Amino acid sequence: MNKKFAIFDMDGLLLDTERLYQKSWVEMARAFGQLPAPAFPSAVSGTSGEGMREVIRRYYPAVDPYAFQAGCLARVDAVLEKQGPPVKPGAGELLEYLSVQGVNIAVASSSGRDRILSNLRATGLERFFDAVVNGQQVERGKPEPDIFFLAAGEIGCPPGDCYVFEDSLNGVRAGMAAGCITVMVPDLVPPPEGLVVSRVCASLHEARELIEKGLL
């Protein structure tokens, strides 16, 4: 294989948690007396911090974006603490394969650091990662490339020599903007026509198979 560095998103990519966030966003809209906007969950996916609040303001200008954001995250945290995060098919196998090949691996997630570490420990995936980067560490969240620049620096690689694995459109745009080999594994949102991305894989299993064959 060519690349010795890889960066992974977490929610919707390694863990089947994006559905929890999307459900929580709908619940929050109703709790704030708003009609849920169908396009909002996709628009907010992968964002963090002020970028997330900007999306909230755009779709729900009448609500307090800080309270709306905090309420959604608190609801998801409560579910994850009770049930634990489900791992996406192929996640462990791909991480194991890359690790055996000597690949330095980072996670770059818009979630908070405590939530990332809790999820990785609960699923047993923590052992694969050489670095953990979260959205609060950068001024601009996805779709800006800052988080991937930071993660690449943490594992000591030029972005162009690094895989990025993402499920969201904002994450894909961030990976491409960083100059990484960006692989989209769609979760709830299919890739739109004309999306600029290095590769789209139907699953993490497919991504591993392509890397093993030297096709990615």
Disulfide bonds with the S-S distance in Angstrom:
none
